[in-house]
Amino acid sequence: MKLPPHIAWPLFIVGLLTMSVVTVTITVMAARSDGGAQVIDDYYQKAVNWDETAALQAASDALGWQADVAVGPADADARPVEITLRDREGLPIEGAEGTIRAFRPQRAGVVAESPLMATETPGLYRQTFPINQAGLWDFEIVATQDSLRFQTTIRKEITF
């Protein structure tokens, strides 16, 4: 069955317009599905203080300390996160105080923050974080011992 041209052409145009509306609707829904645009808190003040931040990072790098992050298996929407801190010679750093923050690289906000909690093992610190999604996670570690300050960010891929 062939449609006459005076019906086929208007249907063709309506079909193209409908396709455009559906495509735009799907695009908008996809763009808003993760909460929309992410804005970093105090981004202007962080930019103003960039030289100070870079100097702190350079001093931290000069210490030669090393950190490693290990994420354990999930237990009821939470996972144990172990941080190992070692000095320049590879010896464990005991008695460090500080914080560890977990966040997703694609999100502006921090998912969780916890103080470093020492274990019986020298240089090993353990926390529990609500890591309930697979993918990339950043762990920002700030540790102090006496007057020494160490900071680093370690990116890990979490799988389930």
TINUBA-381993 format. One record per residue: residue in three letters; y, z, x of N, C-alpha, C in turn. Coordinates in steps of 0.2 Angstrom, whole numbers, padded with zeros to 4 digits. Layout:
r: ALA; nY: Y; nZ: Z; nX: X; caY: Y; caZ: Z; caX: X; cY: Y; cZ: Z; cX: X
...
//
This chain:
r: MET; nY: -0006; nZ: 0000; nX: 0004; caY: 0000; caZ: 0000; caX: 0000; cY: 0006; cZ: 0000; cX: 0004
r: LYS; nY: 0010; nZ: -0005; nX: 0003; caY: 0017; caZ: -0005; caX: 0007; cY: 0022; cZ: -0003; cX: 0003
r: LEU; nY: 0027; nZ: 0001; nX: 0006; caY: 0033; caZ: 0004; caX: 0003; cY: 0038; cZ: -0002; cX: 0003
r: PRO; nY: 0042; nZ: -0002; nX: -0002; caY: 0047; caZ: -0007; caX: -0002; cY: 0053; cZ: -0004; cX: 0003
r: PRO; nY: 0057; nZ: -0009; nX: 0006; caY: 0062; caZ: -0007; caX: 0011; cY: 0067; cZ: -0002; cX: 0009
r: HIS; nY: 0069; nZ: -0003; nX: 0002; caY: 0074; caZ: 0002; caX: 0000; cY: 0071; cZ: 0009; cX: -0001
r: ILE; nY: 0065; nZ: 0010; nX: 0000; caY: 0062; caZ: 0017; caX: 0000; cY: 0060; cZ: 0019; cX: 0007
r: ALA; nY: 0057; nZ: 0014; nX: 0010; caY: 0054; caZ: 0016; caX: 0017; cY: 0060; cZ: 0018; cX: 0022
r: TRP; nY: 0065; nZ: 0014; nX: 0022; caY: 0071; caZ: 0016; caX: 0027; cY: 0074; cZ: 0023; cX: 0025
r: PRO; nY: 0075; nZ: 0025; nX: 0019; caY: 0078; caZ: 0032; caX: 0018; cY: 0073; cZ: 0037; cX: 0020
r: LEU; nY: 0066; nZ: 0036; nX: 0019; caY: 0061; caZ: 0041; caX: 0020; cY: 0061; cZ: 0041; cX: 0028
r: PHE; nY: 0062; nZ: 0036; nX: 0032; caY: 0062; caZ: 0036; caX: 0039; cY: 0067; cZ: 0040; cX: 0042
r: ILE; nY: 0073; nZ: 0039; nX: 0039; caY: 0079; caZ: 0043; caX: 0041; cY: 0078; cZ: 0050; cX: 0039
r: VAL; nY: 0076; nZ: 0052; nX: 0033; caY: 0075; caZ: 0059; caX: 0031; cY: 0069; cZ: 0062; cX: 0036
r: GLY; nY: 0064; nZ: 0058; nX: 0038; caY: 0059; caZ: 0061; caX: 0042; cY: 0062; cZ: 0062; cX: 0049
r: LEU; nY: 0066; nZ: 0058; nX: 0052; caY: 0070; caZ: 0059; caX: 0058; cY: 0074; cZ: 0066; cX: 0058
r: LEU; nY: 0078; nZ: 0066; nX: 0053; caY: 0082; caZ: 0072; caX: 0052; cY: 0078; cZ: 0079; cX: 0051
r: THR; nY: 0073; nZ: 0078; nX: 0047; caY: 0068; caZ: 0084; caX: 0047; cY: 0065; cZ: 0086; cX: 0053
r: MET; nY: 0063; nZ: 0081; nX: 0057; caY: 0060; caZ: 0082; caX: 0064; cY: 0065; cZ: 0086; cX: 0068
r: SER; nY: 0071; nZ: 0084; nX: 0068; caY: 0077; caZ: 0087; caX: 0072; cY: 0078; cZ: 0094; cX: 0070
r: VAL; nY: 0078; nZ: 0095; nX: 0063; caY: 0079; caZ: 0102; caX: 0061; cY: 0073; cZ: 0107; cX: 0063
r: VAL; nY: 0067; nZ: 0104; nX: 0062; caY: 0061; caZ: 0108; caX: 0064; cY: 0061; cZ: 0110; cX: 0072
r: THR; nY: 0063; nZ: 0105; nX: 0076; caY: 0063; caZ: 0106; caX: 0083; cY: 0068; cZ: 0111; cX: 0085
r: VAL; nY: 0074; nZ: 0110; nX: 0082; caY: 0080; caZ: 0115; caX: 0084; cY: 0078; cZ: 0122; cX: 0081
r: THR; nY: 0075; nZ: 0123; nX: 0076; caY: 0073; caZ: 0129; caX: 0073; cY: 0067; cZ: 0132; cX: 0078
r: ILE; nY: 0063; nZ: 0129; nX: 0080; caY: 0057; caZ: 0131; caX: 0084; cY: 0061; cZ: 0133; cX: 0091
r: THR; nY: 0065; nZ: 0129; nX: 0094; caY: 0068; caZ: 0131; caX: 0100; cY: 0072; cZ: 0137; cX: 0099
r: VAL; nY: 0076; nZ: 0138; nX: 0094; caY: 0080; caZ: 0144; caX: 0093; cY: 0075; cZ: 0150; cX: 0093
r: MET; nY: 0070; nZ: 0150; nX: 0089; caY: 0065; caZ: 0155; caX: 0088; cY: 0062; cZ: 0157; cX: 0095
r: ALA; nY: 0060; nZ: 0152; nX: 0099; caY: 0057; caZ: 0154; caX: 0105; cY: 0062; cZ: 0157; cX: 0110
r: ALA; nY: 0069; nZ: 0155; nX: 0110; caY: 0074; caZ: 0158; caX: 0114; cY: 0075; cZ: 0165; cX: 0112
r: ARG; nY: 0074; nZ: 0167; nX: 0106; caY: 0076; caZ: 0174; caX: 0104; cY: 0070; cZ: 0178; cX: 0104
r: SER; nY: 0064; nZ: 0175; nX: 0105; caY: 0058; caZ: 0179; caX: 0104; cY: 0057; cZ: 0185; cX: 0109
r: ASP; nY: 0060; nZ: 0185; nX: 0115; caY: 0060; caZ: 0190; caX: 0120; cY: 0066; cZ: 0194; cX: 0120
r: GLY; nY: 0070; nZ: 0194; nX: 0115; caY: 0076; caZ: 0199; caX: 0115; cY: 0082; cZ: 0195; cX: 0116
r: GLY; nY: 0082; nZ: 0189; nX: 0118; caY: 0088; caZ: 0185; caX: 0119; cY: 0090; cZ: 0186; cX: 0127
r: ALA; nY: 0097; nZ: 0185; nX: 0128; caY: 0100; caZ: 0186; caX: 0134; cY: 0099; cZ: 0193; cX: 0137
r: GLN; nY: 0098; nZ: 0193; nX: 0143; caY: 0098; caZ: 0200; caX: 0147; cY: 0104; cZ: 0201; cX: 0151
r: VAL; nY: 0107; nZ: 0207; nX: 0150; caY: 0113; caZ: 0208; caX: 0153; cY: 0112; cZ: 0214; cX: 0158
r: ILE; nY: 0114; nZ: 0214; nX: 0164; caY: 0113; caZ: 0219; caX: 0169; cY: 0118; cZ: 0225; cX: 0168
r: ASP; nY: 0116; nZ: 0231; nX: 0167; caY: 0121; caZ: 0236; caX: 0166; cY: 0126; cZ: 0237; cX: 0172
r: ASP; nY: 0132; nZ: 0238; nX: 0171; caY: 0137; caZ: 0238; caX: 0176; cY: 0137; cZ: 0233; cX: 0182
r: TYR; nY: 0135; nZ: 0227; nX: 0180; caY: 0135; caZ: 0221; caX: 0184; cY: 0141; cZ: 0221; cX: 0189
r: TYR; nY: 0147; nZ: 0222; nX: 0186; caY: 0153; caZ: 0221; caX: 0189; cY: 0154; cZ: 0226; cX: 0195
r: GLN; nY: 0152; nZ: 0232; nX: 0193; caY: 0153; caZ: 0238; caX: 0198; cY: 0148; cZ: 0237; cX: 0204
r: LYS; nY: 0142; nZ: 0234; nX: 0202; caY: 0137; caZ: 0233; caX: 0207; cY: 0139; cZ: 0227; cX: 0212
r: ALA; nY: 0143; nZ: 0222; nX: 0209; caY: 0146; caZ: 0217; caX: 0213; cY: 0151; cZ: 0220; cX: 0218
r: VAL; nY: 0155; nZ: 0224; nX: 0215; caY: 0161; caZ: 0227; caX: 0219; cY: 0158; cZ: 0231; cX: 0225
r: ASN; nY: 0152; nZ: 0235; nX: 0224; caY: 0149; caZ: 0239; caX: 0229; cY: 0144; cZ: 0235; cX: 0233
r: TRP; nY: 0144; nZ: 0229; nX: 0233; caY: 0139; caZ: 0225; caX: 0237; cY: 0139; cZ: 0227; cX: 0244
r: ASP; nY: 0144; nZ: 0227; nX: 0247; caY: 0144; caZ: 0229; caX: 0255; cY: 0141; cZ: 0236; cX: 0256
r: GLU; nY: 0143; nZ: 0240; nX: 0252; caY: 0140; caZ: 0247; caX: 0253; cY: 0132; cZ: 0247; cX: 0251
r: THR; nY: 0130; nZ: 0243; nX: 0246; caY: 0123; caZ: 0242; caX: 0245; cY: 0119; cZ: 0239; cX: 0251
r: ALA; nY: 0122; nZ: 0234; nX: 0253; caY: 0119; caZ: 0230; caX: 0259; cY: 0119; cZ: 0235; cX: 0265
r: ALA; nY: 0124; nZ: 0239; nX: 0266; caY: 0123; caZ: 0244; caX: 0272; cY: 0118; cZ: 0249; cX: 0271
r: LEU; nY: 0117; nZ: 0251; nX: 0265; caY: 0111; caZ: 0256; caX: 0264; cY: 0105; cZ: 0253; cX: 0265
r: GLN; nY: 0104; nZ: 0246; nX: 0263; caY: 0098; caZ: 0243; caX: 0264; cY: 0096; cZ: 0242; cX: 0271
r: ALA; nY: 0102; nZ: 0240; nX: 0275; caY: 0101; caZ: 0239; caX: 0282; cY: 0099; cZ: 0245; cX: 0286
r: ALA; nY: 0102; nZ: 0251; nX: 0284; caY: 0100; caZ: 0257; caX: 0287; cY: 0092; cZ: 0259; cX: 0285
r: SER; nY: 0090; nZ: 0257; nX: 0279; caY: 0084; caZ: 0258; caX: 0277; cY: 0079; cZ: 0254; cX: 0281
r: ASP; nY: 0080; nZ: 0248; nX: 0282; caY: 0076; caZ: 0243; caX: 0285; cY: 0075; cZ: 0245; cX: 0293
r: ALA; nY: 0081; nZ: 0248; nX: 0295; caY: 0081; caZ: 0250; caX: 0302; cY: 0076; cZ: 0256; cX: 0304
r: LEU; nY: 0074; nZ: 0260; nX: 0298; caY: 0069; caZ: 0265; caX: 0299; cY: 0062; cZ: 0263; cX: 0301
r: GLY; nY: 0061; nZ: 0257; nX: 0298; caY: 0054; caZ: 0254; caX: 0300; cY: 0049; cZ: 0257; cX: 0295
r: TRP; nY: 0050; nZ: 0261; nX: 0290; caY: 0045; caZ: 0263; caX: 0286; cY: 0042; cZ: 0258; cX: 0282
r: GLN; nY: 0036; nZ: 0259; nX: 0280; caY: 0032; caZ: 0254; caX: 0275; cY: 0030; cZ: 0257; cX: 0269
r: ALA; nY: 0030; nZ: 0254; nX: 0264; caY: 0027; caZ: 0256; caX: 0257; cY: 0022; cZ: 0251; cX: 0255
r: ASP; nY: 0017; nZ: 0254; nX: 0251; caY: 0012; caZ: 0250; caX: 0248; cY: 0011; cZ: 0253; cX: 0241
r: VAL; nY: 0010; nZ: 0248; nX: 0236; caY: 0009; caZ: 0250; caX: 0229; cY: 0003; cZ: 0248; cX: 0227
r: ALA; nY: -0001; nZ: 0252; nX: 0224; caY: -0008; caZ: 0250; caX: 0221; cY: -0008; cZ: 0253; cX: 0214
r: VAL; nY: -0009; nZ: 0248; nX: 0209; caY: -0009; caZ: 0250; caX: 0202; cY: -0017; cZ: 0250; cX: 0200
r: GLY; nY: -0019; nZ: 0256; nX: 0197; caY: -0025; caZ: 0257; caX: 0194; cY: -0027; cZ: 0254; cX: 0188
r: PRO; nY: -0033; nZ: 0255; nX: 0185; caY: -0035; caZ: 0252; caX: 0178; cY: -0031; cZ: 0256; cX: 0173
r: ALA; nY: -0030; nZ: 0252; nX: 0167; caY: -0027; caZ: 0255; caX: 0162; cY: -0031; cZ: 0261; cX: 0158
r: ASP; nY: -0027; nZ: 0266; nX: 0156; caY: -0030; caZ: 0271; caX: 0152; cY: -0025; cZ: 0273; cX: 0147
r: ALA; nY: -0027; nZ: 0270; nX: 0141; caY: -0023; caZ: 0272; caX: 0135; cY: -0015; cZ: 0270; cX: 0136
r: ASP; nY: -0014; nZ: 0263; nX: 0137; caY: -0008; caZ: 0260; caX: 0138; cY: -0004; cZ: 0263; cX: 0144
r: ALA; nY: -0007; nZ: 0267; nX: 0148; caY: -0004; caZ: 0269; caX: 0154; cY: -0008; cZ: 0267; cX: 0160
r: ARG; nY: -0005; nZ: 0267; nX: 0166; caY: -0009; caZ: 0265; caX: 0172; cY: -0006; cZ: 0270; cX: 0178
r: PRO; nY: -0011; nZ: 0272; nX: 0182; caY: -0009; caZ: 0276; caX: 0188; cY: -0006; cZ: 0271; cX: 0193
r: VAL; nY: -0001; nZ: 0273; nX: 0196; caY: 0003; caZ: 0269; caX: 0201; cY: 0003; cZ: 0274; cX: 0207
r: GLU; nY: 0000; nZ: 0271; nX: 0213; caY: 0000; caZ: 0275; caX: 0219; cY: 0004; cZ: 0272; cX: 0224
r: ILE; nY: 0008; nZ: 0276; nX: 0227; caY: 0013; caZ: 0273; caX: 0233; cY: 0011; cZ: 0277; cX: 0239
r: THR; nY: 0010; nZ: 0272; nX: 0244; caY: 0008; caZ: 0275; caX: 0251; cY: 0014; cZ: 0274; cX: 0255
r: LEU; nY: 0017; nZ: 0279; nX: 0258; caY: 0023; caZ: 0279; caX: 0263; cY: 0020; cZ: 0280; cX: 0270
r: ARG; nY: 0022; nZ: 0276; nX: 0275; caY: 0021; caZ: 0276; caX: 0282; cY: 0027; cZ: 0275; cX: 0286
r: ASP; nY: 0027; nZ: 0278; nX: 0292; caY: 0033; caZ: 0278; caX: 0296; cY: 0032; cZ: 0272; cX: 0301
r: ARG; nY: 0036; nZ: 0271; nX: 0306; caY: 0036; caZ: 0265; caX: 0310; cY: 0029; cZ: 0265; cX: 0314
r: GLU; nY: 0026; nZ: 0271; nX: 0316; caY: 0020; caZ: 0271; caX: 0319; cY: 0014; cZ: 0270; cX: 0315
r: GLY; nY: 0015; nZ: 0270; nX: 0308; caY: 0009; caZ: 0270; caX: 0304; cY: 0007; cZ: 0276; cX: 0301
r: LEU; nY: 0010; nZ: 0282; nX: 0303; caY: 0008; caZ: 0288; caX: 0301; cY: 0011; cZ: 0290; cX: 0294
r: PRO; nY: 0007; nZ: 0294; nX: 0290; caY: 0009; caZ: 0295; caX: 0283; cY: 0016; cZ: 0299; cX: 0283
r: ILE; nY: 0020; nZ: 0298; nX: 0278; caY: 0026; caZ: 0302; caX: 0278; cY: 0025; cZ: 0307; cX: 0272
r: GLU; nY: 0025; nZ: 0313; nX: 0274; caY: 0024; caZ: 0319; caX: 0270; cY: 0030; cZ: 0322; cX: 0268
r: GLY; nY: 0030; nZ: 0325; nX: 0262; caY: 0036; caZ: 0329; caX: 0259; cY: 0042; cZ: 0324; cX: 0257
r: ALA; nY: 0041; nZ: 0318; nX: 0256; caY: 0046; caZ: 0314; caX: 0254; cY: 0048; cZ: 0315; cX: 0246
r: GLU; nY: 0054; nZ: 0315; nX: 0245; caY: 0057; caZ: 0316; caX: 0238; cY: 0060; cZ: 0309; cX: 0236
r: GLY; nY: 0060; nZ: 0308; nX: 0230; caY: 0064; caZ: 0302; caX: 0227; cY: 0061; cZ: 0300; cX: 0221
r: THR; nY: 0062; nZ: 0293; nX: 0219; caY: 0060; caZ: 0291; caX: 0213; cY: 0057; cZ: 0284; cX: 0214
r: ILE; nY: 0053; nZ: 0282; nX: 0209; caY: 0050; caZ: 0275; caX: 0208; cY: 0052; cZ: 0273; cX: 0201
r: ARG; nY: 0054; nZ: 0267; nX: 0201; caY: 0056; caZ: 0263; caX: 0195; cY: 0052; cZ: 0257; cX: 0194
r: ALA; nY: 0049; nZ: 0256; nX: 0188; caY: 0045; caZ: 0250; caX: 0187; cY: 0049; cZ: 0246; cX: 0182
r: PHE; nY: 0050; nZ: 0240; nX: 0183; caY: 0053; caZ: 0235; caX: 0178; cY: 0050; cZ: 0228; cX: 0179
r: ARG; nY: 0051; nZ: 0224; nX: 0174; caY: 0049; caZ: 0217; caX: 0174; cY: 0055; cZ: 0213; cX: 0177
r: PRO; nY: 0053; nZ: 0208; nX: 0181; caY: 0058; caZ: 0204; caX: 0184; cY: 0062; cZ: 0200; cX: 0180
r: GLN; nY: 0060; nZ: 0198; nX: 0174; caY: 0063; caZ: 0194; caX: 0169; cY: 0067; cZ: 0198; cX: 0164
r: ARG; nY: 0067; nZ: 0205; nX: 0165; caY: 0071; caZ: 0209; caX: 0160; cY: 0076; cZ: 0213; cX: 0164
r: ALA; nY: 0081; nZ: 0215; nX: 0161; caY: 0087; caZ: 0218; caX: 0164; cY: 0086; cZ: 0225; cX: 0165
r: GLY; nY: 0082; nZ: 0228; nX: 0160; caY: 0082; caZ: 0236; caX: 0160; cY: 0075; cZ: 0238; cX: 0163
r: VAL; nY: 0076; nZ: 0245; nX: 0165; caY: 0070; caZ: 0248; caX: 0168; cY: 0065; cZ: 0250; cX: 0163
r: VAL; nY: 0059; nZ: 0249; nX: 0164; caY: 0053; caZ: 0251; caX: 0159; cY: 0052; cZ: 0258; cX: 0160
r: ALA; nY: 0051; nZ: 0261; nX: 0166; caY: 0050; caZ: 0268; caX: 0167; cY: 0053; cZ: 0270; cX: 0174
r: GLU; nY: 0054; nZ: 0276; nX: 0174; caY: 0056; caZ: 0279; caX: 0180; cY: 0053; cZ: 0286; cX: 0181
r: SER; nY: 0051; nZ: 0288; nX: 0187; caY: 0047; caZ: 0294; caX: 0188; cY: 0049; cZ: 0297; cX: 0195
r: PRO; nY: 0049; nZ: 0303; nX: 0196; caY: 0050; caZ: 0306; caX: 0203; cY: 0043; cZ: 0305; cX: 0207
r: LEU; nY: 0044; nZ: 0304; nX: 0214; caY: 0038; caZ: 0304; caX: 0218; cY: 0034; cZ: 0310; cX: 0217
r: MET; nY: 0028; nZ: 0310; nX: 0216; caY: 0024; caZ: 0316; caX: 0215; cY: 0018; cZ: 0315; cX: 0220
r: ALA; nY: 0019; nZ: 0320; nX: 0225; caY: 0014; caZ: 0320; caX: 0231; cY: 0007; cZ: 0322; cX: 0228
r: THR; nY: 0002; nZ: 0319; nX: 0232; caY: -0005; caZ: 0321; caX: 0231; cY: -0007; cZ: 0325; cX: 0237
r: GLU; nY: -0014; nZ: 0327; nX: 0237; caY: -0017; caZ: 0331; caX: 0242; cY: -0017; cZ: 0326; cX: 0249
r: THR; nY: -0017; nZ: 0320; nX: 0248; caY: -0018; caZ: 0315; caX: 0253; cY: -0011; cZ: 0314; cX: 0256
r: PRO; nY: -0010; nZ: 0315; nX: 0263; caY: -0004; caZ: 0314; caX: 0266; cY: -0001; cZ: 0307; cX: 0265
r: GLY; nY: 0005; nZ: 0307; nX: 0263; caY: 0008; caZ: 0300; caX: 0262; cY: 0007; cZ: 0296; cX: 0256
r: LEU; nY: 0003; nZ: 0299; nX: 0251; caY: 0001; caZ: 0296; caX: 0245; cY: 0004; cZ: 0300; cX: 0239
r: TYR; nY: 0008; nZ: 0296; nX: 0235; caY: 0011; caZ: 0298; caX: 0229; cY: 0009; cZ: 0295; cX: 0223
r: ARG; nY: 0008; nZ: 0298; nX: 0218; caY: 0005; caZ: 0295; caX: 0212; cY: 0009; cZ: 0297; cX: 0206
r: GLN; nY: 0010; nZ: 0292; nX: 0201; caY: 0013; caZ: 0292; caX: 0195; cY: 0009; cZ: 0289; cX: 0190
r: THR; nY: 0011; nZ: 0290; nX: 0184; caY: 0008; caZ: 0286; caX: 0178; cY: 0014; cZ: 0282; cX: 0175
r: PHE; nY: 0013; nZ: 0275; nX: 0174; caY: 0018; caZ: 0271; caX: 0170; cY: 0015; cZ: 0268; cX: 0164
r: PRO; nY: 0019; nZ: 0266; nX: 0159; caY: 0017; caZ: 0263; caX: 0153; cY: 0017; cZ: 0255; cX: 0155
r: ILE; nY: 0012; nZ: 0253; nX: 0159; caY: 0011; caZ: 0246; caX: 0161; cY: 0006; cZ: 0243; cX: 0156
r: ASN; nY: 0008; nZ: 0240; nX: 0150; caY: 0004; caZ: 0237; caX: 0145; cY: 0004; cZ: 0230; cX: 0145
r: GLN; nY: 0007; nZ: 0226; nX: 0149; caY: 0007; caZ: 0219; caX: 0149; cY: 0005; cZ: 0216; cX: 0156
r: ALA; nY: 0002; nZ: 0211; nX: 0156; caY: 0000; caZ: 0208; caX: 0162; cY: 0006; cZ: 0204; cX: 0165
r: GLY; nY: 0006; nZ: 0202; nX: 0171; caY: 0011; caZ: 0198; caX: 0174; cY: 0014; cZ: 0202; cX: 0180
r: LEU; nY: 0020; nZ: 0199; nX: 0182; caY: 0024; caZ: 0202; caX: 0188; cY: 0028; cZ: 0208; cX: 0186
r: TRP; nY: 0027; nZ: 0213; nX: 0190; caY: 0031; caZ: 0220; caX: 0189; cY: 0034; cZ: 0221; cX: 0196
r: ASP; nY: 0040; nZ: 0224; nX: 0196; caY: 0043; caZ: 0226; caX: 0202; cY: 0043; cZ: 0234; cX: 0202
r: PHE; nY: 0042; nZ: 0236; nX: 0208; caY: 0042; caZ: 0244; caX: 0209; cY: 0048; cZ: 0245; cX: 0214
r: GLU; nY: 0053; nZ: 0249; nX: 0212; caY: 0059; caZ: 0250; caX: 0216; cY: 0057; cZ: 0257; cX: 0219
r: ILE; nY: 0057; nZ: 0258; nX: 0225; caY: 0055; caZ: 0265; caX: 0228; cY: 0061; cZ: 0267; cX: 0232
r: VAL; nY: 0064; nZ: 0273; nX: 0230; caY: 0069; caZ: 0277; caX: 0234; cY: 0066; cZ: 0283; cX: 0237
r: ALA; nY: 0065; nZ: 0284; nX: 0243; caY: 0062; caZ: 0290; caX: 0246; cY: 0067; cZ: 0293; cX: 0251
r: THR; nY: 0067; nZ: 0300; nX: 0251; caY: 0072; caZ: 0303; caX: 0256; cY: 0067; cZ: 0309; cX: 0259
r: GLN; nY: 0068; nZ: 0309; nX: 0266; caY: 0065; caZ: 0315; caX: 0269; cY: 0070; cZ: 0317; cX: 0274
r: ASP; nY: 0072; nZ: 0324; nX: 0274; caY: 0078; caZ: 0327; caX: 0277; cY: 0084; cZ: 0322; cX: 0276
r: SER; nY: 0087; nZ: 0319; nX: 0281; caY: 0093; caZ: 0315; caX: 0281; cY: 0091; cZ: 0308; cX: 0280
r: LEU; nY: 0085; nZ: 0306; nX: 0281; caY: 0083; caZ: 0299; caX: 0281; cY: 0082; cZ: 0297; cX: 0274
r: ARG; nY: 0084; nZ: 0290; nX: 0273; caY: 0084; caZ: 0287; caX: 0266; cY: 0080; cZ: 0280; cX: 0267
r: PHE; nY: 0075; nZ: 0279; nX: 0263; caY: 0071; caZ: 0273; caX: 0263; cY: 0071; cZ: 0270; cX: 0256
r: GLN; nY: 0073; nZ: 0264; nX: 0255; caY: 0072; caZ: 0260; caX: 0249; cY: 0069; cZ: 0254; cX: 0250
r: THR; nY: 0065; nZ: 0252; nX: 0245; caY: 0062; caZ: 0245; caX: 0245; cY: 0060; cZ: 0243; cX: 0238
r: THR; nY: 0059; nZ: 0237; nX: 0237; caY: 0056; caZ: 0235; caX: 0230; cY: 0050; cZ: 0230; cX: 0232
r: ILE; nY: 0045; nZ: 0232; nX: 0228; caY: 0038; caZ: 0228; caX: 0229; cY: 0036; cZ: 0225; cX: 0223
r: ARG; nY: 0035; nZ: 0219; nX: 0223; caY: 0033; caZ: 0215; caX: 0217; cY: 0025; cZ: 0214; cX: 0217
r: LYS; nY: 0022; nZ: 0216; nX: 0212; caY: 0015; caZ: 0216; caX: 0211; cY: 0013; cZ: 0212; cX: 0205
r: GLU; nY: 0008; nZ: 0208; nX: 0205; caY: 0005; caZ: 0205; caX: 0199; cY: 0000; cZ: 0209; cX: 0196
r: ILE; nY: 0001; nZ: 0211; nX: 0190; caY: -0004; caZ: 0215; caX: 0186; cY: -0008; cZ: 0211; cX: 0182
r: THR; nY: -0015; nZ: 0212; nX: 0182; caY: -0019; caZ: 0208; caX: 0178; cY: -0023; cZ: 0213; cX: 0174
r: PHE; nY: -0026; nZ: 0211; nX: 0168; caY: -0030; caZ: 0215; caX: 0164; cY: -0037; cZ: 0212; cX: 0164
//
